[in-house]
Amino acid sequence: MADHISLLKLDDSTQAERIMDRFEQRTGLLPEPTTGGRMYALAADEHEVDIVQTLTMIDEDWTDHLALQDPA
């Protein structure tokens, strides 16, 4: 399992920022700024977070605005 994931903005819309903000509110994950988006460290218990499902619940079209990067 990855120790972190990144959400990278695909566009300059405010939608990408809104989705990341709501993702953080729902998951409790703390962001670290990274080039083009935000990175989230995943501790053992945070591997239980269903990242894709959470993003989809926030906005079904999240893939139009963000890319999910997993270093694994």
C-alpha positions in Angstrom: 0.0 0.0 0.0 1.1 3.5 -0.7 2.2 5.8 2.1 0.6 8.8 0.4 -1.6 9.8 -2.4 -1.8 13.0 -4.4 -4.7 14.9 -6.0 -3.5 16.9 -8.9 -5.5 19.7 -10.5 -6.3 19.2 -14.2 -7.6 22.7 -14.7 -7.6 26.1 -13.0 -11.3 25.9 -12.1 -12.5 26.6 -8.5 -14.2 23.2 -8.7 -10.9 21.3 -8.2 -10.1 23.3 -5.0 -13.7 22.8 -3.8 -13.5 19.0 -4.3 -10.1 18.8 -2.4 -11.4 21.0 0.4 -14.5 18.8 0.8 -12.3 15.6 0.6 -10.3 16.9 3.5 -13.4 17.7 5.5 -14.9 14.2 5.0 -11.7 12.2 5.5 -9.9 14.2 8.1 -6.7 13.9 6.0 -4.3 16.8 6.2 -2.9 18.2 3.0 0.7 18.9 2.1 1.0 21.3 -0.9 2.7 19.7 -3.9 3.3 20.9 -7.4 -0.1 21.1 -9.1 -2.2 19.9 -6.2 -2.1 18.4 -2.7 -0.5 15.3 -1.2 -2.0 13.3 1.7 0.0 11.0 4.0 -1.8 7.8 4.8 -1.2 6.2 8.2 -2.3 2.6 8.9 -5.9 3.4 9.8 -6.2 5.9 7.0 -5.8 3.1 4.4 -9.4 2.2 5.3 -10.6 5.5 3.6 -12.2 4.6 0.2 -10.6 7.5 -1.7 -12.3 7.1 -5.1 -15.8 6.5 -3.5 -15.4 9.6 -1.3 -14.4 11.7 -4.3 -17.3 10.4 -6.3 -19.7 11.2 -3.5 -18.4 14.7 -3.4 -18.7 15.2 -7.2 -19.4 12.5 -9.8 -17.4 14.4 -12.3 -14.3 14.8 -10.1 -12.1 13.2 -12.8 -12.8 16.2 -15.0 -11.0 18.4 -12.5 -8.5 16.1 -10.6 -6.2 13.3 -11.2 -5.4 10.8 -8.4 -1.8 9.8 -8.2 -0.7 6.8 -6.2 3.1 6.2 -6.2 2.7 2.4 -6.0 
